[in-house]
Amino acid sequence: MREEHVVWLDEQDRQGVFLASGRRNPRDGGVIIAVAEDRARIEEITAKDPFVTAGVCAYRVTEFTAPKTAPALDAYRETL
């Protein structure tokens, strides 16, 4: 199942939805920084994670506004 999860993550990376992702320490979940037109779209995408469809995990979406970003993230300022 982990392999399917990684394939799903890679697809979101390719589509520009996920900017960064990784496991938490201790290893009890993960964190994803994502960008989309709205929260509903993020919820739609995360609902298709193989871990979610198998009932292994659930996502908690936290919206935030980033008025300050590193120069590499300027395109996402105020939209994260």
C-alpha positions as CSV (number, residue, x, y, z in Angstrom):
1,M,0.0,0.0,0.0
2,R,2.9,2.4,0.7
3,E,4.0,2.1,-2.9
4,E,0.5,3.2,-4.1
5,H,0.6,6.1,-1.7
6,V,4.0,7.2,-3.0
7,V,2.8,7.0,-6.6
8,W,-0.2,9.1,-5.6
9,L,2.1,11.7,-3.9
10,D,4.3,11.8,-7.0
11,E,1.3,12.5,-9.2
12,Q,0.2,15.4,-7.0
13,D,3.8,16.8,-7.1
14,R,3.8,16.6,-10.9
15,Q,0.5,18.4,-11.1
16,G,1.9,21.2,-8.9
17,V,-0.7,20.6,-6.1
18,F,1.9,19.4,-3.5
19,L,4.8,21.7,-2.9
20,A,6.4,19.6,-0.1
21,S,5.5,16.5,1.8
22,G,7.1,14.2,4.3
23,R,6.7,12.1,7.4
24,R,6.5,13.6,10.9
25,N,9.0,12.8,13.7
26,P,8.1,10.7,15.5
27,R,6.7,8.7,12.6
28,D,3.0,9.0,13.4
29,G,1.8,10.7,10.3
30,G,2.9,13.3,7.7
31,V,2.7,16.9,6.6
32,I,1.9,18.2,3.1
33,I,2.1,21.7,1.9
34,A,-0.4,22.0,-0.9
35,V,-1.9,24.7,-3.1
36,A,-5.2,24.6,-5.0
37,E,-8.1,26.8,-5.9
38,D,-9.9,26.1,-2.7
39,R,-10.2,23.9,0.4
40,A,-12.8,21.7,-1.3
41,R,-10.3,20.8,-4.0
42,I,-7.6,19.8,-1.5
43,E,-10.2,17.6,0.4
44,E,-11.2,16.0,-2.9
45,I,-7.6,15.2,-3.7
46,T,-6.7,13.8,-0.3
47,A,-9.8,11.6,-0.2
48,K,-8.2,9.7,-3.1
49,D,-5.0,8.9,-1.2
50,P,-4.7,5.0,-1.1
51,F,-4.1,5.3,2.6
52,V,-7.4,7.1,3.0
53,T,-9.4,4.7,0.8
54,A,-8.0,1.8,2.7
55,G,-9.0,3.4,6.0
56,V,-5.4,3.6,7.3
57,C,-5.3,7.4,7.8
58,A,-7.4,10.6,7.6
59,Y,-6.3,14.1,6.6
60,R,-6.8,17.2,8.7
61,V,-6.6,20.2,6.3
62,T,-5.4,23.4,7.9
63,E,-5.6,26.6,5.8
64,F,-3.2,29.4,6.3
65,T,-2.1,32.6,4.6
66,A,1.6,33.2,4.0
67,P,2.3,36.9,3.7
68,K,6.0,36.2,3.9
69,T,7.7,33.5,1.9
70,A,11.2,32.6,0.7
71,P,11.9,34.0,-2.8
72,A,11.4,30.6,-4.4
73,L,7.8,30.6,-3.1
74,D,6.9,34.1,-4.2
75,A,4.3,32.8,-6.7
76,Y,2.4,31.2,-3.7
77,R,2.5,34.2,-1.4
78,E,-0.9,34.9,0.1
79,T,-2.3,31.7,-1.6
80,L,-1.0,28.9,0.6
